[in-house]
């Protein structure tokens, strides 16, 4: 699934999550990491959850790019 697959469809029933997002993941972060996340969220004008999801998707793409080039 790509990010474009999860963008809301106009006129669809309202949901706070992007289309296709129905699973939650719990994690623990340090207070410093949360402050950094909050700073990014403020700059991006996103919620903490949306910011964390964006960073996770970017990190996963970077991981895939790095491991694909190692083959």
C-alpha positions in Angstrom: 0.0 0.0 0.0 1.3 3.4 -0.9 0.6 6.7 0.8 -1.6 7.8 -2.2 -3.8 4.7 -1.5 -4.6 6.0 1.9 -5.6 9.6 1.0 -9.3 10.2 1.7 -11.8 10.0 -1.1 -13.9 13.2 -1.4 -17.5 12.5 -0.3 -16.6 9.4 1.6 -17.8 8.9 5.2 -15.7 11.0 7.6 -12.9 9.1 9.3 -10.0 10.6 11.3 -7.7 8.0 9.8 -6.5 7.9 6.2 -8.3 5.3 4.0 -7.2 1.8 4.7 -5.7 2.6 8.1 -7.4 0.4 10.6 -4.5 -1.1 12.7 -2.9 0.6 15.7 0.7 0.2 16.8 1.7 1.1 20.4 5.2 2.3 21.1 7.2 4.0 23.8 9.2 7.2 23.2 11.4 9.3 25.5 10.3 12.8 26.6 13.0 14.3 24.3 11.8 12.3 21.3 8.2 13.5 22.0 9.3 17.1 22.1 11.1 16.6 18.8 8.0 15.0 17.4 5.9 17.8 18.7 8.2 20.4 17.1 7.9 18.6 13.7 4.2 18.3 14.1 3.9 22.0 14.8 6.0 22.9 11.7 4.0 20.5 9.5 0.6 21.6 11.0 -0.2 17.9 11.7 -1.3 15.9 14.7 1.3 13.9 16.6 -0.1 10.7 15.2 -0.1 11.9 11.6 3.4 13.2 12.0 4.6 9.9 13.5 2.9 8.0 10.6 4.6 10.3 8.0 8.0 9.8 9.6 7.5 6.0 9.9 6.5 5.8 6.2 9.6 7.8 5.2 11.8 5.6 7.4 10.4 2.4 5.9 11.0 3.8 2.4 14.6 4.6 3.4 15.0 1.2 4.8 13.7 -0.4 1.6 15.9 1.8 -0.5 19.0 1.0 1.6 18.4 -2.8 1.7 17.6 -2.9 -2.0 20.9 -1.2 -2.9 22.8 -3.7 -0.7 21.7 -6.6 -2.8 
